[in-house]
Amino acid sequence: MTSTQPHKIILFDGVCNLCNSSVTFIIKRDYKDRFRFAALQSEIGQHYIQKFDIDPVETDSIILVEADNYYAKSSAALRIAKYLSGGYPLLYGFMIVPKFIRNTVYDYIAKNRYKWYGKREQCMIPTPELKAKFL
């Protein structure tokens, strides 16, 4: 982590129940306070989408921003797992699987996430205790 950006930023679909549950899951396992969060739909989320020229139709569920780089889809999820407590960093080993295979599985889940997990009418509003984790 650089001094100009002390935290990694996770951009997520703020109306997706699976994505919101994933954010809560990450927060509970982020013992070293490495992550900050913003909905893709937020002003900050839109800033990063423009900065990195990301097509929101192609990548609409999770993006990890580390310094001047971004990672999407399965690469983002596995890089996030690398920094969590417990056994989750072991999942990073799946990076050896070719990206097109990892992203095929990821895209299938992302495509069905609203059907399987539901969708909110508006982005998640963090509790006062969690507010500091959100940009």
DSSP file (Angstrom, degrees, kcal/mol; ACC not computed):
  #  RESIDUE AA STRUCTURE BP1 BP2  ACC     N-H-->O    O-->H-N    N-H-->O    O-->H-N    TCO  KAPPA ALPHA  PHI   PSI    X-CA   Y-CA   Z-CA
    1    1 A M              0   0    0      0, 0.0     2,-0.1     0, 0.0     7,-0.0   0.000 360.0 360.0 360.0 135.8    0.0    0.0    0.0
    2    2 A T        -     0   0    0      3,-0.7     3,-0.2     1,-0.1    65,-0.1  -0.466 360.0-118.6 -90.1 163.7    1.3    3.4   -0.9
    3    3 A S  S    S+     0   0    0      1,-0.2    -1,-0.1    -2,-0.1     0, 0.0   0.771 113.9  56.8 -72.7 -24.2    1.3    6.5    1.3
    4    4 A T  S    S+     0   0    0      1,-0.3    -1,-0.2     2,-0.1     0, 0.0   0.784 122.7  24.1 -76.9 -25.9   -0.9    8.3   -1.3
    5    5 A Q        +     0   0    0     -3,-0.2    -3,-0.7     1,-0.1    -1,-0.3  -0.742  68.5 176.2-137.6  89.0   -3.5    5.6   -1.1
    6    6 A P        +     0   0    0      0, 0.0     2,-0.4     0, 0.0    -1,-0.1   0.697  65.4  53.5 -70.5 -17.5   -3.3    3.8    2.2
    7    7 A H  S    S-     0   0    0     -6,-0.0     2,-0.3    60,-0.0    60,-0.3  -0.881  78.3-125.2-120.2 150.0   -6.4    1.6    1.5
    8    8 A K  E     -a   35   0A   0     26,-3.0    28,-2.3    -2,-0.4     2,-0.5  -0.706  32.5-135.6 -83.1 142.6   -7.5   -0.7   -1.3
    9    9 A I  E     -aB  36  65A   0     56,-2.5    56,-3.3    -2,-0.3     2,-0.6  -0.891  12.7-159.9-110.0 128.0  -10.8    0.4   -2.6
   10   10 A I  E     -aB  37  64A   0     26,-3.0    28,-2.0    -2,-0.5     2,-0.5  -0.929   5.3-162.9-106.5 118.4  -13.6   -2.1   -3.4
   11   11 A L  E     +aB  38  63A   0     52,-3.2    52,-2.2    -2,-0.6     2,-0.3  -0.869  19.8 173.7 -98.0 131.8  -16.3   -0.9   -5.8
   12   12 A F  E     -aB  39  62A   0     26,-1.8    28,-3.3    -2,-0.5     2,-0.9  -0.915  43.7 -90.6-138.8 160.9  -19.4   -3.0   -5.6
   13   13 A D    >   -     0   0    0     48,-1.4     3,-1.4    -2,-0.3     7,-0.2  -0.639  38.0-158.1 -73.5 106.9  -22.9   -3.1   -7.0
   14   14 A G  T 3  S+     0   0    0     -2,-0.9   110,-1.0     1,-0.3    -1,-0.2   0.624  86.4  48.6 -68.2 -15.2  -24.8   -1.2   -4.3
   15   15 A V  T 3  S+     0   0    0    108,-0.2   105,-3.5   106,-0.1     2,-0.5   0.448  88.0 100.4-102.5  -1.3  -28.2   -2.6   -5.1
   16   16 A C  B <>  -E  119   0B   0     -3,-1.4     4,-2.5   103,-0.2   103,-0.2  -0.742  60.3-153.9 -89.6 124.4  -27.1   -6.3   -5.2
   17   17 A N  H  > S+     0   0    0    101,-1.5     4,-2.3    -2,-0.5     5,-0.2   0.884  97.2  51.4 -63.4 -39.3  -27.9   -8.3   -2.1
   18   18 A L  H  > S+     0   0    0    100,-0.4     4,-2.2     2,-0.2    -1,-0.2   0.926 111.5  47.5 -63.0 -44.1  -25.0  -10.8   -2.8
   19   19 A C  H  > S+     0   0    0      2,-0.2     4,-2.2     1,-0.2    -2,-0.2   0.910 111.9  49.3 -64.6 -42.7  -22.6   -7.8   -3.2
   20   20 A N  H  X S+     0   0    0     -4,-2.5     4,-2.0     1,-0.2    -1,-0.2   0.893 111.5  49.2 -64.3 -39.8  -23.8   -6.2    0.0
   21   21 A S  H  X S+     0   0    0     -4,-2.3     4,-2.4     1,-0.2    -1,-0.2   0.881 109.4  53.2 -65.1 -37.5  -23.4   -9.5    1.9
   22   22 A S  H  X S+     0   0    0     -4,-2.2     4,-2.6     2,-0.2    -2,-0.2   0.891 106.4  52.4 -64.4 -40.0  -19.9   -9.8    0.4
   23   23 A V  H  X S+     0   0    0     -4,-2.2     4,-2.7     2,-0.2    -2,-0.2   0.935 110.7  47.2 -60.9 -46.6  -19.0   -6.4    1.7
   24   24 A T  H  X S+     0   0    0     -4,-2.0     4,-2.0     1,-0.2    -2,-0.2   0.906 111.4  51.9 -60.7 -42.2  -20.1   -7.3    5.2
   25   25 A F  H  X S+     0   0    0     -4,-2.4     4,-0.8     2,-0.2    -2,-0.2   0.918 111.7  46.5 -58.9 -46.6  -18.2  -10.6    4.9
   26   26 A I  H >X S+     0   0    0     -4,-2.6     3,-1.1     1,-0.2     4,-0.6   0.926 109.2  53.8 -64.8 -45.7  -15.0   -8.7    3.9
   27   27 A I  H >< S+     0   0    0     -4,-2.7     3,-1.0     1,-0.3    -1,-0.2   0.899 106.4  52.8 -56.5 -42.3  -15.4   -6.1    6.7
   28   28 A K  H 3< S+     0   0    0     -4,-2.0    -1,-0.3     1,-0.2    -2,-0.2   0.727 116.8  39.0 -67.0 -21.1  -15.6   -8.9    9.3
   29   29 A R  H << S+     0   0    0     -3,-1.1    56,-1.9    -4,-0.8     2,-1.1   0.284  87.7  96.9-112.7   8.3  -12.4  -10.5    8.0
   30   30 A D    X<  +     0   0    0     -3,-1.0     3,-1.9    -4,-0.6    -1,-0.1  -0.522  41.4 158.4 -95.9  64.5  -10.4   -7.3    7.3
   31   31 A Y  T 3  S+     0   0    0     -2,-1.1    -1,-0.2     1,-0.3    53,-0.1   0.761  71.4  52.7 -63.3 -26.1   -8.5   -7.3   10.6
   32   32 A K  T 3  S-     0   0    0     51,-0.3    -1,-0.3    -3,-0.2    -2,-0.1   0.322 107.7-124.4 -94.3   9.3   -5.7   -5.1    9.2
   33   33 A D    <   +     0   0    0     -3,-1.9    -2,-0.1    -6,-0.1    -6,-0.0   0.903  60.0 145.9  52.7  50.4   -8.2   -2.4    8.0
   34   34 A R        +     0   0    0     49,-0.2   -26,-3.0   -27,-0.1     2,-0.3   0.701  45.6  71.7 -88.1 -22.4   -6.9   -2.6    4.4
   35   35 A F  E     -a    8   0A   0    -28,-0.2     2,-0.3    -5,-0.1   -26,-0.2  -0.712  47.3-176.3-109.7 148.7  -10.2   -1.9    2.5
   36   36 A R  E     -a    9   0A   0    -28,-2.3   -26,-3.0    -2,-0.3     2,-0.3  -0.928  22.0-142.9-128.1 157.2  -12.5    0.9    1.9
   37   37 A F  E     +ac  10 134A   0     96,-2.6    98,-3.0    -2,-0.3     2,-0.3  -0.898  21.6 169.6-128.9 148.4  -15.8    0.6    0.0
   38   38 A A  E     -a   11   0A   0    -28,-2.0   -26,-1.8    -2,-0.3     2,-0.2  -0.961  35.3-113.8-153.2 141.0  -17.9    2.5   -2.5
   39   39 A A  E >   -a   12   0A   0     -2,-0.3     3,-1.5   -28,-0.2     6,-0.6  -0.482  23.2-127.5 -70.9 143.9  -20.9    1.6   -4.6
   40   40 A L  T 3  S+     0   0    0    -28,-3.3   -27,-0.1     1,-0.3     9,-0.1   0.827 111.9  57.4 -57.1 -31.2  -20.3    1.5   -8.3
   41   41 A Q  T 3  S+     0   0    0    -29,-0.4    -1,-0.3     4,-0.1   -28,-0.1   0.617  91.1  94.5 -77.7 -12.5  -23.4    3.8   -8.6
   42   42 A S  S <> S-     0   0    0     -3,-1.5     4,-2.6     1,-0.1     5,-0.2  -0.204  91.5-105.6 -77.2 169.6  -21.9    6.4   -6.2
   43   43 A E  H  > S+     0   0    0      2,-0.2     4,-2.1     1,-0.2     5,-0.1   0.906 123.4  47.9 -60.3 -42.9  -20.0    9.5   -7.3
   44   44 A I  H  > S+     0   0    0      2,-0.2     4,-2.1     1,-0.2    -1,-0.2   0.915 110.6  51.2 -65.8 -42.7  -16.7    7.9   -6.2
   45   45 A G  H  > S+     0   0    0     -6,-0.6     4,-2.1     1,-0.2    -2,-0.2   0.920 110.9  48.1 -59.1 -44.1  -17.6    4.7   -8.1
   46   46 A Q  H  X S+     0   0    0     -4,-2.6     4,-2.3     1,-0.2    -1,-0.2   0.861 106.8  58.0 -65.5 -35.8  -18.3    6.6  -11.2
   47   47 A H  H  X S+     0   0    0     -4,-2.1     4,-2.9     1,-0.2    -1,-0.2   0.938 109.8  43.2 -57.8 -48.0  -15.0    8.5  -10.8
   48   48 A Y  H  X S+     0   0    0     -4,-2.1     4,-2.4     2,-0.2    -2,-0.2   0.861 109.9  56.1 -70.1 -34.6  -13.0    5.3  -10.9
   49   49 A I  H  <>S+     0   0    0     -4,-2.1     5,-2.6    -5,-0.2     4,-0.3   0.921 114.6  40.1 -60.9 -42.6  -15.1    3.8  -13.8
   50   50 A Q  H ><5S+     0   0    0     -4,-2.3     3,-0.9     3,-0.2    -2,-0.2   0.916 112.3  55.7 -71.2 -43.4  -14.2    6.9  -15.8
   51   51 A K  H 3<5S+     0   0    0     -4,-2.9    -2,-0.2     1,-0.3    -1,-0.2   0.902 118.9  32.5 -56.6 -44.0  -10.6    7.0  -14.6
   52   52 A F  T 3<5S-     0   0    0     -4,-2.4    -1,-0.3    -5,-0.1    -2,-0.2   0.373 107.3-123.4 -96.2   3.7   -9.9    3.5  -15.7
   53   53 A D  T < 5 +     0   0    0     -3,-0.9     2,-0.4    -4,-0.3    -3,-0.2   0.936  46.6 176.1  53.4  52.0  -12.2    3.6  -18.7
   54   54 A I      < -     0   0    0     -5,-2.6    -1,-0.2    -6,-0.2    -2,-0.1  -0.734  33.0-129.8 -91.3 133.3  -14.2    0.6  -17.4
   55   55 A D    >>  -     0   0    0     -2,-0.4     4,-2.4     1,-0.2     3,-0.6  -0.747  15.2-157.5 -81.2 109.7  -17.3   -0.5  -19.3
   56   56 A P  T 34 S+     0   0    0      0, 0.0    -1,-0.2     0, 0.0   -16,-0.0   0.697  91.0  57.7 -66.1 -17.4  -20.0   -0.8  -16.6
   57   57 A V  T 34 S+     0   0    0      1,-0.1     3,-0.3     3,-0.0    -2,-0.0   0.874 112.3  40.0 -75.5 -37.4  -22.0   -3.2  -18.7
   58   58 A E  T <4 S+     0   0    0     -3,-0.6     2,-0.5     1,-0.3    -1,-0.1   0.862 128.5  30.7 -77.4 -38.4  -19.1   -5.6  -19.0
   59   59 A T  S  < S+     0   0    0     -4,-2.4    -1,-0.3     1,-0.1    -2,-0.0  -0.889  71.1 141.9-125.6  98.2  -18.0   -5.2  -15.3
   60   60 A D        +     0   0    0     -2,-0.5    -1,-0.1    -3,-0.3     3,-0.1   0.191  61.7  48.4-126.2  16.4  -20.9   -4.4  -13.1
   61   61 A S  S    S+     0   0    0      1,-0.3   -48,-1.4   -49,-0.1     2,-0.3   0.741 108.1   4.4-127.2 -45.1  -20.4   -6.3   -9.9
   62   62 A I  E     +B   12   0A   0    -50,-0.2    11,-1.3     2,-0.0     2,-0.4  -0.981  47.6 173.7-151.8 137.0  -16.9   -5.9   -8.3
   63   63 A I  E     -BD  11  72A   0    -52,-2.2   -52,-3.2    -2,-0.3     2,-0.5  -0.997  16.3-153.0-138.5 134.7  -13.7   -3.9   -8.9
   64   64 A L  E     -BD  10  71A   0      7,-2.9     7,-2.4    -2,-0.4     2,-0.6  -0.950   8.9-159.8-109.5 125.5  -10.7   -3.7   -6.7
   65   65 A V  E     +BD   9  70A   0    -56,-3.3   -56,-2.5    -2,-0.5     2,-0.5  -0.926  12.1 176.8-107.4 122.4   -8.6   -0.5   -6.9
   66   66 A E  E >   - D   0  69A   0      3,-2.4     3,-2.4    -2,-0.6     2,-0.1  -0.961  62.5 -58.5-125.6 111.2   -5.0   -0.8   -5.7
   67   67 A A  T 3  S-     0   0    0     -2,-0.5   -58,-0.1   -60,-0.3   -60,-0.0  -0.350 122.2 -15.0  53.3-118.3   -3.0    2.4   -6.2
   68   68 A D  T 3  S+     0   0    0     -2,-0.1     2,-0.3    -3,-0.1    -1,-0.3   0.130 125.2  80.0-102.6  20.9   -3.0    3.1   -9.9
   69   69 A N  E <   -D   66   0A   0     -3,-2.4    -3,-2.4     2,-0.0     2,-0.3  -0.878  57.6-159.7-122.6 155.9   -4.3   -0.4  -10.9
   70   70 A Y  E     -D   65   0A   0     -2,-0.3     2,-0.4    -5,-0.2    -5,-0.2  -0.975   0.9-161.3-133.7 154.2   -7.7   -2.0  -11.0
   71   71 A Y  E     -D   64   0A   0     -7,-2.4    -7,-2.9    -2,-0.3     2,-0.3  -0.984  11.8-164.6-131.7 141.8   -8.8   -5.6  -11.0
   72   72 A A  E >>  -D   63   0A   0     -2,-0.4     3,-1.2    -9,-0.2     4,-0.8  -0.824  46.3 -10.5-125.9 163.4  -12.2   -6.9  -12.0
   73   73 A K  H 3> S-     0   0    0    -11,-1.3     4,-2.2    -2,-0.3     3,-0.3  -0.174 127.0  -2.4  54.8-131.5  -14.3  -10.0  -11.7
   74   74 A S  H 3> S+     0   0    0      1,-0.2     4,-2.6     2,-0.2    -1,-0.3   0.836 133.3  57.4 -65.1 -32.9  -12.5  -13.1  -10.5
   75   75 A S  H <> S+     0   0    0     -3,-1.2     4,-2.0     2,-0.2    -1,-0.2   0.906 109.2  46.2 -63.6 -40.5   -9.1  -11.4  -10.3
   76   76 A A  H  X S+     0   0    0     -4,-0.8     4,-2.3    -3,-0.3    -2,-0.2   0.942 113.1  48.9 -65.4 -47.5  -10.6   -8.8   -7.9
   77   77 A A  H  X S+     0   0    0     -4,-2.2     4,-2.1     1,-0.2    -2,-0.2   0.906 113.9  45.3 -61.3 -43.2  -12.3  -11.4   -5.8
   78   78 A L  H  X S+     0   0    0     -4,-2.6     4,-1.5     2,-0.2    -1,-0.2   0.875 112.0  51.3 -71.2 -36.5   -9.2  -13.5   -5.5
   79   79 A R  H  X S+     0   0    0     -4,-2.0     4,-0.6    -5,-0.2    -2,-0.2   0.881 110.1  50.5 -66.5 -37.1   -6.9  -10.5   -4.7
   80   80 A I  H >< S+     0   0    0     -4,-2.3     3,-1.6     1,-0.2     4,-0.4   0.938 107.3  53.4 -63.4 -46.0   -9.4   -9.5   -2.0
   81   81 A A  H >< S+     0   0    0     -4,-2.1     3,-1.4     1,-0.3    -1,-0.2   0.844  97.8  66.9 -57.4 -34.4   -9.3  -13.0   -0.5
   82   82 A K  H 3< S+     0   0    0     -4,-1.5    -1,-0.3     1,-0.3    -2,-0.2   0.778 104.1  43.9 -57.2 -28.9   -5.5  -12.7   -0.3
   83   83 A Y  T << S+     0   0    0     -3,-1.6   -51,-0.3    -4,-0.6    -1,-0.3   0.383  93.1 101.8-101.6   2.4   -5.8  -10.0    2.3
   84   84 A L  S <  S-     0   0    0     -3,-1.4   -54,-0.2    -4,-0.4     2,-0.1  -0.423  73.9-106.4 -86.0 162.9   -8.5  -11.5    4.5
   85   85 A S  S >  S+     0   0    0    -56,-1.9     3,-0.8    -2,-0.1     2,-0.1  -0.334  81.2  23.9 -79.9 167.6   -8.0  -13.3    7.8
   86   86 A G  T 3  S-     0   0    0      1,-0.2   -57,-0.0     2,-0.1    -2,-0.0  -0.454 122.2 -32.3  79.8-150.5   -8.2  -17.0    8.3
   87   87 A G  T >  S+     0   0    0      1,-0.2     3,-1.9    -2,-0.1     4,-0.4   0.467 106.4 100.7 -85.8  -2.6   -7.8  -19.5    5.5
   88   88 A Y  G X   +     0   0    0     -3,-0.8     3,-1.9     1,-0.3     4,-0.4   0.799  68.0  68.2 -59.2 -32.4   -9.2  -17.2    2.8
   89   89 A P  G >  S+     0   0    0      0, 0.0     3,-1.4     0, 0.0    -1,-0.3   0.774  87.1  70.7 -58.5 -22.2   -5.8  -16.2    1.4
   90   90 A L  G X  S+     0   0    0     -3,-1.9     3,-1.7     1,-0.3    -2,-0.2   0.797  84.2  68.8 -62.6 -26.9   -5.4  -19.8    0.2
   91   91 A L  G X  S+     0   0    0     -3,-1.9     3,-2.4    -4,-0.4    -1,-0.3   0.767  80.0  76.9 -62.5 -24.3   -8.1  -19.0   -2.4
   92   92 A Y  G X  S+     0   0    0     -3,-1.4     3,-2.1    -4,-0.4    -1,-0.3   0.761  76.7  76.4 -58.3 -23.4   -5.5  -16.8   -4.1
   93   93 A G  G X  S+     0   0    0     -3,-1.7     3,-1.7     1,-0.3    -1,-0.3   0.738  76.6  74.7 -58.5 -23.0   -4.0  -20.0   -5.4
   94   94 A F  G X  S+     0   0    0     -3,-2.4     3,-1.6     1,-0.3    -1,-0.3   0.559  70.0  88.2 -68.8  -5.8   -6.8  -20.2   -7.9
   95   95 A M  G <  S+     0   0    0     -3,-2.1    -1,-0.3     1,-0.3    -2,-0.2   0.727  75.6  68.4 -62.8 -19.6   -5.0  -17.4   -9.8
   96   96 A I  G <  S+     0   0    0     -3,-1.7    -1,-0.3    -4,-0.1    -2,-0.2   0.733  79.4  92.8 -72.1 -20.1   -3.1  -20.2  -11.6
   97   97 A V  S <  S-     0   0    0     -3,-1.6     5,-0.1    -4,-0.2    -3,-0.0  -0.562  99.4 -94.4 -70.2 133.8   -6.4  -21.1  -13.3
   98   98 A P    >>  -     0   0    0      0, 0.0     4,-2.2     0, 0.0     3,-1.0  -0.190  30.7-123.3 -53.3 140.3   -6.6  -19.3  -16.6
   99   99 A K  H 3> S+     0   0    0      1,-0.3     4,-3.2     2,-0.2     5,-0.3   0.849 108.7  58.3 -55.9 -40.2   -8.5  -16.0  -16.4
  100  100 A F  H 3> S+     0   0    0      1,-0.2     4,-1.1     2,-0.2    -1,-0.3   0.840 109.5  45.3 -63.7 -30.6  -11.0  -17.0  -19.1
  101  101 A I  H <> S+     0   0    0     -3,-1.0     4,-1.7     2,-0.2    -2,-0.2   0.936 114.5  47.2 -74.6 -48.1  -12.1  -20.0  -17.1
  102  102 A R  H  X S+     0   0    0     -4,-2.2     4,-2.5     1,-0.2    -2,-0.2   0.923 114.0  48.0 -57.4 -45.3  -12.2  -18.1  -13.7
  103  103 A N  H  X S+     0   0    0     -4,-3.2     4,-3.2     1,-0.2    -1,-0.2   0.774 104.0  60.2 -72.5 -25.2  -14.2  -15.3  -15.3
  104  104 A T  H  X S+     0   0    0     -4,-1.1     4,-1.7    -5,-0.3    -1,-0.2   0.935 111.0  41.3 -63.7 -45.0  -16.7  -17.7  -17.0
  105  105 A V  H  X S+     0   0    0     -4,-1.7     4,-1.9     2,-0.2    -2,-0.2   0.937 116.6  49.3 -65.2 -46.9  -17.6  -19.0  -13.6
  106  106 A Y  H  X S+     0   0    0     -4,-2.5     4,-2.9     1,-0.2     5,-0.2   0.929 110.4  50.2 -58.5 -47.7  -17.6  -15.5  -12.1
  107  107 A D  H  X S+     0   0    0     -4,-3.2     4,-2.7     1,-0.2    -1,-0.2   0.859 106.9  55.1 -62.0 -36.4  -19.8  -14.2  -15.0
  108  108 A Y  H  X S+     0   0    0     -4,-1.7     4,-1.2     2,-0.2    -1,-0.2   0.931 112.6  42.3 -62.3 -45.5  -22.3  -17.0  -14.5
  109  109 A I  H  X S+     0   0    0     -4,-1.9     4,-0.7     2,-0.2     3,-0.4   0.936 115.6  49.5 -65.6 -46.3  -22.8  -16.1  -10.9
  110  110 A A  H >< S+     0   0    0     -4,-2.9     3,-0.7     1,-0.2     4,-0.4   0.885 108.3  53.7 -61.4 -39.4  -22.8  -12.3  -11.6
  111  111 A K  H 3< S+     0   0    0     -4,-2.7    -1,-0.2     1,-0.2     4,-0.2   0.827 117.9  35.9 -64.5 -31.7  -25.4  -12.8  -14.3
  112  112 A N  H 3X S+     0   0    0     -4,-1.2     4,-2.7    -3,-0.4     5,-0.3   0.360  85.9 104.1-102.9   3.9  -27.8  -14.6  -12.0
  113  113 A R  H <X>S+     0   0    0     -3,-0.7     4,-2.6    -4,-0.7     5,-0.5   0.851  82.1  47.1 -62.1 -37.8  -27.1  -12.7   -8.8
  114  114 A Y  H  >5S+     0   0    0     -4,-0.4     4,-1.5     3,-0.2    -1,-0.2   0.904 114.6  47.5 -69.3 -39.5  -30.3  -10.7   -8.8
  115  115 A K  H  45S+     0   0    0     -4,-0.2    -2,-0.2     1,-0.2    -1,-0.2   0.911 121.7  35.3 -66.4 -42.4  -32.4  -13.8   -9.5
  116  116 A W  H  <5S+     0   0    0     -4,-2.7    -2,-0.2    -7,-0.2    -3,-0.2   0.868 135.5  19.0 -81.1 -38.3  -30.7  -15.9   -6.8
  117  117 A Y  H  <5S-     0   0    0     -4,-2.6    -3,-0.2    -5,-0.3    -2,-0.2   0.557 101.7-125.7-115.0 -11.7  -30.1  -13.3   -4.1
  118  118 A G     << -     0   0    0     -4,-1.5  -101,-1.5    -5,-0.5  -100,-0.4  -0.195  16.7-101.2  90.4 175.9  -32.4  -10.4   -4.9
  119  119 A K  B     -E   16   0B   0   -103,-0.2  -103,-0.2  -102,-0.1     2,-0.2  -0.989  21.3-131.5-142.5 144.3  -31.9   -6.7   -5.5
  120  120 A R        -     0   0    0   -105,-3.5     3,-0.1    -2,-0.3     4,-0.0  -0.556  17.7-128.4 -92.8 160.8  -32.5   -3.6   -3.3
  121  121 A E  S    S+     0   0    0     -2,-0.2     2,-0.3     1,-0.1    -1,-0.1   0.770  92.6  14.0 -76.6 -27.0  -34.3   -0.5   -4.4
  122  122 A Q  S    S-     0   0    0   -108,-0.1    -1,-0.1  -107,-0.1     3,-0.1  -0.928  95.5 -77.2-143.9 166.8  -31.4    1.7   -3.3
  123  123 A C        -     0   0    0     -2,-0.3  -108,-0.2     1,-0.1  -109,-0.1  -0.254  60.3 -87.8 -64.6 153.1  -27.7    1.3   -2.3
  124  124 A M        -     0   0    0   -110,-1.0    -1,-0.1  -108,-0.1   -85,-0.1  -0.321  34.0-145.0 -60.0 138.6  -26.8    0.0    1.2
  125  125 A I        -     0   0    0     -3,-0.1    -1,-0.1    -2,-0.0     6,-0.1  -0.950  22.3-130.5-106.8 115.9  -26.6    2.7    3.9
  126  126 A P        -     0   0    0      0, 0.0     5,-0.1     0, 0.0     8,-0.0  -0.287  20.4-109.5 -68.4 150.6  -23.8    1.7    6.3
  127  127 A T    >>  -     0   0    0      1,-0.1     4,-1.4     3,-0.0     3,-0.7  -0.292  36.7-101.5 -67.6 161.8  -24.4    1.7   10.0
  128  128 A P  T 34 S+     0   0    0      0, 0.0     4,-0.4     0, 0.0     3,-0.2   0.859 124.1  55.0 -55.0 -35.8  -22.7    4.4   12.1
  129  129 A E  T 34 S+     0   0    0      1,-0.2     3,-0.3     2,-0.1     4,-0.1   0.839 114.8  38.6 -66.4 -32.9  -20.1    1.9   13.2
  130  130 A L  T X4 S+     0   0    0     -3,-0.7     3,-2.3     1,-0.2     4,-0.4   0.554  87.4  96.5 -95.0  -9.2  -19.2    1.0    9.6
  131  131 A K  G >< S+     0   0    0     -4,-1.4     3,-1.7     1,-0.3    -1,-0.2   0.821  76.3  62.1 -53.7 -36.1  -19.5    4.5    8.0
  132  132 A A  G 3  S+     0   0    0     -4,-0.4    -1,-0.3    -3,-0.3    -2,-0.1   0.707  97.1  60.2 -64.3 -19.4  -15.7    5.1    8.3
  133  133 A K  G <  S+     0   0    0     -3,-2.3   -96,-2.6   -97,-0.1     2,-0.4   0.569  94.9  77.7 -83.7  -8.9  -15.2    2.1    5.9
  134  134 A F  B <    c   37   0A   0     -3,-1.7   -96,-0.2    -4,-0.4   -98,-0.0  -0.822 360.0 360.0-108.6 141.4  -17.2    3.7    3.1
  135  135 A L              0   0    0    -98,-3.0   -97,-0.2    -2,-0.4    -1,-0.1   0.425 360.0 360.0 -91.8 360.0  -16.0    6.5    0.8
